[in-house]
Amino acid sequence: MSVGFLALALQALNAMTISNDLLQKAHELSQPEDYFRGLDWGHEVLPREIVSFCRSVQDHRTSGWDGISAKAGRYDQHARYVLLVALEGSGKMGVETEIREVREGEALLFFPHQIHYYVDLPESFSWLYITFELEGEPRKRLECYRTGGRGVSPQVQQLLEGFLSLYQSGDSLGASIKLGALLTKLSQQDPSPCVVSNDGDLVARIKKHVVSHLDGDLAMPAISKAMGVSESYLRAVFREEAGVSLGNFVRSVRLVQTTYLLEHDQDDLGVIAEKTGFGSLTSFTRAFRRMYQMTPSSYRKRKRLEADPNS
């Protein structure tokens, strides 16, 4: 065996020598309490299926995103999150049963299955949209956005610019990480109230009546009689001040209440249908599926799984 070969063999052996630092760190590890559950990135906010675009026009004649408005009688509802950043221009949007202000320089987050539509948009505006999906435990970290909009600070603007660069380059993982950081940064800022509370006296009375009589008769004749006004007057005033038809408002309130009961109560579906004014389990299931693209039982199972992934 040549001297050169021996030298190479010794060099290779030295290269494979385990360092003392590595050995020390390995011995410092404690024994796990559970050998099958440990560190996981599942708690991080890592959105998927991200779609981003900028909108600067509203056209009621189109069948696309630009045509979604109360004026066109079209409402949007889907299983995705929608982050709206008002870069230029302020306006108003209907979300479920509320009218919300969208102020220039602020960001709002709309949740999966929330009905939303445009009530008032300025002639000139630039609104950035980032829609995405998110599963599991991280969804809880976004619940704070229900309290209001957030200001787009210089730090948030930098994160937005970074996200858009990664998104446009097709870097899916980088864009997801940056969007997660953006959502986290926004959530740390103080919320600004965005619900418009200047409903007329009649509209406020109607809303209160509807919410407190969900299991009763909420057809137009019954409500107009309870309010002491004609059906035509009630219909016109409510649409003008609330930005949505009374029929759609009643249906939305009922369905929103069913989602709450499905998540927090143990009642059978038939009982929930009765409590929320649906004539039967069949009509309840049909209306729920049409709005949320799933059955009430599927919705309940999904929410329970989100609340406890180990169940």
C-alpha positions, 0 to 999 in steps of 0.5 A, a space after each residue: 500500500 503506497 504512502 500516498 494512499 495511506 495519507 488519503 485514507 487518514 485524511 478521509 477518516 479525519 473528515 468524518 470525525 464527529 465534533 465535540 460540539 455536536 456530541 455535546 449538543 446531542 447529549 444535552 437533549 432531554 427525553 421527549 414526553 411524547 415520541 410522536 408529537 414535537 416541533 411543527 411549523 403548523 402554528 405559523 401563518 403560511 397562507 396557500 393558494 394566494 391570489 393578488 390583484 389591484 382593482 380601480 374600477 367598478 362596472 355593474 354590467 360585468 359578471 366578474 369581481 368588478 360587478 359585485 355590488 348592492 346596486 347590481 344585486 350581487 353579493 360575494 361569498 366564498 371559502 377564502 380570506 380576503 385582505 383588502 388594502 385601500 391604497 387610494 380612495 375611501 368607500 363603503 362595503 357591506 359585510 354580513 349585516 353591517 356597513 363598513 367604512 374602507 378608509 384610504 391607508 387602511 387594511 381590512 380582512 374579510 373571513 371565509 363565508 362572509 357575505 360582502 358587497 360594495 355599497 359606495 366606491 369613489 370615482 377614483 381608487 386603487 384597492 389591493 386585494 390578497 385572497 388566500 386559504 389558511 387551515 388549522 390552528 393559524 386561523 385562530 390568530 386572525 380572529 383579532 381582525 374582526 375588531 376593525 381595520 388596521 393602518 398601513 404603517 411604513 413597516 407594513 408598506 415594506 412588507 407589502 412591497 416585498 410580498 408583491 415582488 415575491 408574488 410576481 416572481 412566482 416564489 410561492 413559499 417566499 410569498 407565503 412567508 412574507 404574507 404571514 409576516 404581513 398579517 402578523 404585523 398588521 394584527 399587532 396594530 391598534 384596530 380602528 372601528 369601521 362599522 358605520 353606526 348612523 342607521 336611521 331610526 327605522 332601520 335600527 328598529 328593523 335590525 333589532 326586530 329581526 335579530 330578536 325574532 329570528 324564529 318568527 315571521 320575518 316576511 315583509 308584511 309582518 315586519 311592516 306591520 310591526 314597524 307601522 309603515 307600508 311595505 313599499 316605504 319599508 323596502 325603499 328606506 331599508 335598501 337606501 340606508 342599509 345598502 342591502 335588501 331587507 330579504 337578503 338582510 333577514 336571510 344573512 342574519 339567520 344564516 350567520 346565527 346558524 353558523 354560531 349555533 353550529 360552532 357553539 351549541 350541541 343542538 341537533 340540526 332540526 332544532 337549529 333550523 327551528 331556532 333560526 326561522 327555517 321552516 324545515 331541516 330541508 329548507 335550512 340545509 338547502 339555504 346553508 348549502 347555497 350560501 356556504 357551499 357545504 352542508 350544516 353538518 360538514 360545517 360543524 365538523 370542520 369547525 370542530 376540527 379547526 378548534 381541536 386538530 387532534 380530535 
